[in-house]
Every structure is written in C-alpha cells, then in structure tokens.
Amino acid sequence: MGILSDELLGQLLKFRSERDWQQFHTVRNLSVSMVVEATELLECFQWARDSELGRIVVDERAHIEEELADVAILLAYLCSDLKVDIDAAVRRKVTTNAKKYPIDRARGSSKKYDKL
C-alpha cells in the first residue's frame, strides 16, 4: 500500500479512466499540477502572521483539506504511472536523512546538513 489504500487508488484510477484523462496526465503535467495545488494550499497562509496560523487552520480547515487532497491525488497518479513504491522511497529517504542529519548535530537546528 502507498499513500492511499489500494481501494482508494483504484477509485482514483477508475475516475480518471472513465473521463479519458490519462492522455493529459503526463509526468510533466502531473508534476506541474502538484506544484500548483501545493501553491493553492500555501495561499491559505499567505500574508498571515505566525500568531494567526492556529486560527487559520481552524477557520480554513475544509479548504486546507481540499488542497491537501488535490496534492495527494496527483502524487498517487504519479506514483501509479511511474510504478514508484512511495513507501519504499520514503523509507530510503529517511535512512539517507538520518545519515545527513545525525541527532547529535542536527537536534534543534534548522541548518542544512552541509552547515551543521
């Protein structure tokens, strides 16, 4: 299983197939669309003060969830189309990051690994 259950992924793929949208879902188009949707998520917080973020998360919850769902759907399509096991990819990335950001040097720091 990846970021979505097999059942939900099947629903998404069926939805896309029924509308004949695969023709538009190239790797480039899906990648661009994922960035666009992530930007729409970011708009929820644009120009907000840090002190306002908690209220925005509550007030804009439905909108935030919709934008996160859009990003997840596009990621699921990409992973399916490219045959990427996202769970395995994330596990590899966590292992890589653990080496780049050892606890004794990275704990509490926002510095990039080459600046630790």
Contact map, one row per residue, 1 for C-alpha under 8 A:
11111100000000000000000000000000000000000000000000000000000000000000000000000000000000100000000000000000000000000000
11111100000000000000000000000000000000000000000000000000000000000000000000000000000011100000000000000000000000000000
11111000000000000000000000000000000000000000000000000000000000000000000100010000000001100000000000000000000000000000
11111101100000000000000000000000000000000000000000000000000000000000000000010000000000000000000000000000000000000000
11111111100000000000000000000000000000000000000000000000000000000000000000000000000000000000000000000000000000000000
11011111110000000000000000000000000000000000000000000000000000000000000000000000000000000000000000000000000000000000
00001111111000000000000000000000000000000000000000000000000000000000000000000000000000000000000000000000000000000000
00011111111100000000000000000000000000000000000000000000000000000000000000000000000000000000000000000000000000000000
00011111111110000000000000000000000000000000000000000000000000000000000000010000000000000000000000000000000000000000
00000111111111000000000000000000000000000000000000000000000000000000000000000000000000000000000000000000000000000000
00000011111111100000000000000000000000000000000000000000000000000000000000000000000000000000000000000000000000000000
00000001111111110000000000000000000000000000000000000000000000000000000010000000000000000000000000000000000000000000
00000000111111111000000000000000000000000000000000000000000000000000000000001000000000000000000000000000000000000000
00000000011111111100000000000000000000000000000000000000000000000000000000000000000000000000000000000000000000000000
00000000001111111110000000000000000000000000000000000000000000000000000000000000000000000000000000000000000000000000
00000000000111111111110000000000000000000000000000000000000000000000000000000000000000000000000000000000000000000000
00000000000011111111110000000000000000000000000000000000000000000000000000000000000000000000000000000000000000000000
00000000000001111111100000000000000000000000000000000000000000000000000000000000000000000000000000000000000000000000
00000000000000111111100000000000000000000000000000000000000000000000000000000000000000000000000000000000000000000000
00000000000000011111111000000000000000000000000000000000000000000000000000000000000000000000000000000000000000000000
00000000000000011111111110000000000000000000000000000000000000000000000000000000000000000000000000000000000000000000
00000000000000011001111111000000000000000000000000000000000000000000000000000000000000000000000000000000000000000000
00000000000000000001111111000000000000000000000000000000000000000000000000000000000000000000000000000000000000000000
00000000000000000000111111001000000000000000000000000000000000000000000000000000000000000000000000000000000000000000
00000000000000000000111111111100000000000000000000000000000000000000000000000000000000000000000000000000000000000000
00000000000000000000011111111100000000000000000000000000000000000000000000000000000000000000000000000000000000000000
00000000000000000000000011111110000000000000000000000000000000000000000000000100000000000000000000000000000000000000
00000000000000000000000011111111000000000000000000000000000000000000000000000000000000000000000000000000000000000000
00000000000000000000000111111111100000000000000000000000000000000000000000000000000000000000000000000000000000000000
00000000000000000000000011111111110000000000000000000000000000000000000001101100000000000000000000000000000000000000
00000000000000000000000000111111111000000000000000000000000000000000000001000100000000000000000000000000000000000000
00000000000000000000000000011111111100000000000000000000000000000000000000000000000000000000000000000000000000000000
00000000000000000000000000001111111110000000000000000000000000000000000001000000000000000000000000000000000000000000
00000000000000000000000000000111111111000000000000000000000000000000011001100000000000000000000000000000000000000000
00000000000000000000000000000011111111100000000000000000000000000000000000000000000000000000000000000000000000000000
00000000000000000000000000000001111111110000000000000000000000000000000000000000000000000000000000000000000000000000
00000000000000000000000000000000111111111000000000000000000000000011011000000000000000000000000000000000000000000000
00000000000000000000000000000000011111111100000000000000000000000011001000000000000000000000000000000000000000000000
00000000000000000000000000000000001111111110000000000000000000000000000000000000000000000000000000000000000000000000
00000000000000000000000000000000000111111111000000000000000000000010000000000000000000000000000000000000000000000000
00000000000000000000000000000000000011111111100000000000000000010011000000000000000000000000000000000000000000000000
00000000000000000000000000000000000001111111110000000000000000000000000000000000000000000000000000000000000000000000
00000000000000000000000000000000000000111111110000000000000000000000000000000000000000000000000000000000000000000000
00000000000000000000000000000000000000011111110000000001000100110000000000000000000000000000000000000000000000000000
00000000000000000000000000000000000000001111111100001001000000000000000000000000000000000000000000000000000000000000
00000000000000000000000000000000000000000111111100000000000000000000000000000000000000000000000000000000000000000000
00000000000000000000000000000000000000000000111110000000000000000000000000000000000000000000000000000000000000000000
00000000000000000000000000000000000000000000111111011000000000000000000000000000000000000000000000000000000000000000
00000000000000000000000000000000000000000000001111111000000000000000000000000000000000000000000000000000000000000000
00000000000000000000000000000000000000000000000111111000000000000000000000000000000000000000000000000000000000000000
00000000000000000000000000000000000000000000000011111100000000000000000000000000000000000000000000000000000000000000
00000000000000000000000000000000000000000000000111111111000000000000000000000000000000000000000000000000000000000000
00000000000000000000000000000000000000000000100111111111100000000000000000000000000000000000000000000000000000000000
00000000000000000000000000000000000000000000000000111111110000000000000000000000000000000000000000000000000000000000
00000000000000000000000000000000000000000000000000011111111000000000000000000000000000000000000000000000000000000000
00000000000000000000000000000000000000000001100000011111111110000000000000000000000000000000000000000000000000000000
00000000000000000000000000000000000000000000000000001111111110010000000000000000000000000000000000000000000000000000
00000000000000000000000000000000000000000000000000000111111110000000000000000000000000000000000000000000000000000000
00000000000000000000000000000000000000000000000000000011111110000000000000000000000000000000000000000000000000000000
00000000000000000000000000000000000000000001000000000001111111110000000000000000000000000000000000000000000000000000
00000000000000000000000000000000000000000000000000000001111111111000000000000000000000000000000000000000000000000000
00000000000000000000000000000000000000000000000000000000000111111100000000000000000000000000000000000000000000000000
00000000000000000000000000000000000000000001000000000000000111111110000000000000000000000000000000000000000000000000
00000000000000000000000000000000000000001001000000000000100111111111000000000000000000000000000000000000000000000000
00000000000000000000000000000000000000000000000000000000000011111111100000000000000000000000000000000000000000000000
00000000000000000000000000000000000000000000000000000000000001111111110000000000000000000000000000000000000000000000
00000000000000000000000000000000000011011000000000000000000000111111111000000000000000000000000000000000000000000000
00000000000000000000000000000000000011001000000000000000000000011111111100000000000000000000000000000000000000000000
00000000000000000000000000000000000000000000000000000000000000001111111110000000000000000000000000000000000000000000
00000000000000000000000000000000010010000000000000000000000000000111111111000000000000000000000000000000000000000000
00000000000000000000000000000000010011000000000000000000000000000011111111100000000000000000000000000000000000000000
00100000000000000000000000000000000000000000000000000000000000000001111111110000000000000000000000000000000000000000
00000000000100000000000000000000000000000000000000000000000000000000111111111000000000000000000000000000000000000000
00000000000000000000000000000110110000000000000000000000000000000000011111111100000000000000000000000000000000000000
00000000000000000000000000000100010000000000000000000000000000000000001111111110000000000000000000000000000000000000
00110000100000000000000000000000000000000000000000000000000000000000000111111111000000000000000000000000000000000000
00000000000010000000000000000100000000000000000000000000000000000000000011111111100000000000000000000000000000000000
00000000000000000000000000100110000000000000000000000000000000000000000001111111110100000000000000000000000000000000
00000000000000000000000000000000000000000000000000000000000000000000000000111111111111000000000000000000000000000000
00000000000000000000000000000000000000000000000000000000000000000000000000011111111100000000000000000000000000000000
00000000000000000000000000000000000000000000000000000000000000000000000000001111111100000000000000000000000000000000
00000000000000000000000000000000000000000000000000000000000000000000000000000111111100000000000000000000000000000000
00000000000000000000000000000000000000000000000000000000000000000000000000000011111110000000000000000000000000000000
00000000000000000000000000000000000000000000000000000000000000000000000000000111111111001000000000000000000000000000
01000000000000000000000000000000000000000000000000000000000000000000000000000010001111111000000000000000000000000000
01100000000000000000000000000000000000000000000000000000000000000000000000000010000111111100000000000000000000000000
11100000000000000000000000000000000000000000000000000000000000000000000000000000000011111110000000000000000000000000
00000000000000000000000000000000000000000000000000000000000000000000000000000000000011111111000000000000000000000000
00000000000000000000000000000000000000000000000000000000000000000000000000000000000111111111100000000000000000000000
00000000000000000000000000000000000000000000000000000000000000000000000000000000000001111111110000000000000000000000
00000000000000000000000000000000000000000000000000000000000000000000000000000000000000111111111000000000000000000000
00000000000000000000000000000000000000000000000000000000000000000000000000000000000000011111111100000000000000000000
00000000000000000000000000000000000000000000000000000000000000000000000000000000000000001111111110000000000000000000
00000000000000000000000000000000000000000000000000000000000000000000000000000000000000000111111111000000000000000000
00000000000000000000000000000000000000000000000000000000000000000000000000000000000000000011111111100000000000000000
00000000000000000000000000000000000000000000000000000000000000000000000000000000000000000001111111110000000000000000
00000000000000000000000000000000000000000000000000000000000000000000000000000000000000000000111111111000000000000000
00000000000000000000000000000000000000000000000000000000000000000000000000000000000000000000011111111110000000000000
00000000000000000000000000000000000000000000000000000000000000000000000000000000000000000000001111111100000000000000
00000000000000000000000000000000000000000000000000000000000000000000000000000000000000000000000111111100000000001000
00000000000000000000000000000000000000000000000000000000000000000000000000000000000000000000000011111110110000001000
00000000000000000000000000000000000000000000000000000000000000000000000000000000000000000000000001111111111000000000
00000000000000000000000000000000000000000000000000000000000000000000000000000000000000000000000001001111111000000000
00000000000000000000000000000000000000000000000000000000000000000000000000000000000000000000000000000111111000000000
00000000000000000000000000000000000000000000000000000000000000000000000000000000000000000000000000001111111010000001
00000000000000000000000000000000000000000000000000000000000000000000000000000000000000000000000000001111111111101001
00000000000000000000000000000000000000000000000000000000000000000000000000000000000000000000000000000111111110000000
00000000000000000000000000000000000000000000000000000000000000000000000000000000000000000000000000000000011111000000
00000000000000000000000000000000000000000000000000000000000000000000000000000000000000000000000000000000111111100000
00000000000000000000000000000000000000000000000000000000000000000000000000000000000000000000000000000000010111110000
00000000000000000000000000000000000000000000000000000000000000000000000000000000000000000000000000000000010011111111
00000000000000000000000000000000000000000000000000000000000000000000000000000000000000000000000000000000000001111111
00000000000000000000000000000000000000000000000000000000000000000000000000000000000000000000000000011000010000111111
00000000000000000000000000000000000000000000000000000000000000000000000000000000000000000000000000000000000000111111
00000000000000000000000000000000000000000000000000000000000000000000000000000000000000000000000000000000000000111111
00000000000000000000000000000000000000000000000000000000000000000000000000000000000000000000000000000000110000111111
